């Protein structure tokens, strides 16, 4: 199975579908539109038949901080190098366009951890620990 990388965001419907079918939390089309319009860099993978089968994006301040988000590959296409190709492209873009020594982070769900580790990502705990604020969590 071959695929090609496309620089740029996938269509909204594909973003929503990829998140849901790859096991990430579902998002609405309105949420997707904001993510697509306001990210620093995007890359997605297209299969031979034209289907969008993977994606990833980077958020960044164009100074020193960059965050990899929405790394997703459809289950039927996992293990074929798609996620690695997308992640390597995003890292290369950050290194080519950011000032020296950018700080690159991501939140690593269990299925992606081997890939992230293989590219040099390290867990930050106990020095720091990723946290989030649920919608009903603000007091």
C-alpha positions in Angstrom: 0.0 0.0 0.0 1.4 3.3 -0.9 0.4 6.8 0.2 1.5 10.3 -0.4 1.8 13.2 2.0 -0.1 16.3 1.3 1.0 19.5 2.9 -2.0 21.3 4.4 -5.0 20.4 6.4 -7.4 17.6 5.4 -11.0 18.6 4.6 -13.3 19.1 7.6 -15.2 15.9 7.1 -12.0 13.9 6.9 -10.7 15.5 10.1 -13.8 14.6 12.0 -13.8 11.0 10.6 -10.1 10.4 11.2 -10.4 11.5 14.9 -13.4 9.3 15.5 -12.3 6.2 13.6 -8.7 6.3 15.0 -9.8 6.4 18.6 -9.3 10.1 19.4 -12.1 12.0 21.1 -14.8 13.0 18.6 -15.1 16.6 17.5 -17.8 18.6 15.7 -17.4 20.2 12.3 -17.3 23.6 14.1 -14.4 22.5 16.3 -12.7 21.0 13.2 -13.0 24.2 11.3 -11.2 26.1 14.1 -8.4 23.5 14.3 -7.9 23.5 10.5 -7.8 27.3 10.3 -5.6 28.0 13.3 -2.8 25.5 13.2 0.8 26.4 12.5 1.5 23.4 10.1 -0.6 20.5 8.8 0.2 17.3 6.9 -2.1 14.5 5.9 -1.7 11.2 4.1 -3.8 10.1 1.1 -4.0 6.5 0.0 -3.8 5.3 -3.6 -7.6 5.5 -3.9 -7.7 9.1 -2.8 -8.9 8.5 0.7 -7.4 10.6 3.5 -6.0 7.9 5.9 -3.8 9.9 8.3 -3.1 13.4 9.6 -1.1 15.5 12.1 -0.6 19.1 12.9 1.7 21.4 14.8 0.6 24.4 16.9 3.3 26.9 17.5 4.1 30.4 18.6 6.9 30.7 15.9 9.3 31.4 18.8 10.3 28.5 20.9 7.2 26.4 21.7 5.6 23.9 19.4 3.0 21.2 20.1 2.2 18.2 17.9 -1.6 17.4 17.9 -4.1 15.3 16.1 -1.8 12.5 15.1 -4.2 10.0 13.7 -4.1 7.1 11.3 -7.0 4.9 10.4 -6.7 1.5 12.0 -6.6 -0.4 8.7 -3.6 1.7 7.7 -1.6 1.6 10.9 1.8 0.0 11.0 2.6 1.1 7.4 4.8 4.1 8.2 2.1 6.8 7.7 2.2 8.2 11.3 6.0 8.2 11.2 6.1 10.0 7.9 3.7 12.7 9.1 5.5 13.1 12.4 8.9 13.3 10.7 7.6 15.9 8.3 6.2 18.0 11.2 9.4 17.8 13.1 11.4 18.8 10.0 9.2 21.8 9.5 9.6 23.0 13.0 13.4 22.6 12.9 13.6 24.3 9.5 11.4 27.3 10.4 11.8 27.8 14.2 14.6 29.6 15.9 17.3 27.4 17.4 16.4 24.9 20.0 12.6 24.7 19.7 10.7 23.0 22.6 8.5 20.3 20.9 5.8 18.6 23.0 2.9 16.2 22.5 0.4 14.3 24.5 1.1 10.6 23.9 -1.8 8.2 24.0 -0.7 4.6 24.6 -0.9 3.4 20.9 1.4 6.2 19.7 4.1 6.0 22.4 6.4 3.5 20.7 6.4 5.7 17.6 7.1 8.9 19.6 9.9 7.2 21.6 11.5 5.8 18.4 11.8 9.4 17.2 13.4 10.6 20.5 10.5 11.9 22.5 10.9 11.4 26.2 8.4 11.4 29.0 8.5 14.6 31.0 7.3 13.2 34.4 8.3 13.6 37.1 9.9 16.9 36.2 6.5 18.0 34.7 3.2 16.3 34.1 0.7 17.0 31.4 -2.7 18.1 32.7 -6.0 19.2 31.2 -9.1 21.0 32.4 -12.3 19.1 31.7 -15.3 21.2 30.6 -16.9 20.9 34.0 -13.7 21.2 35.9 -13.4 25.0 36.3 -14.4 26.1 39.8 
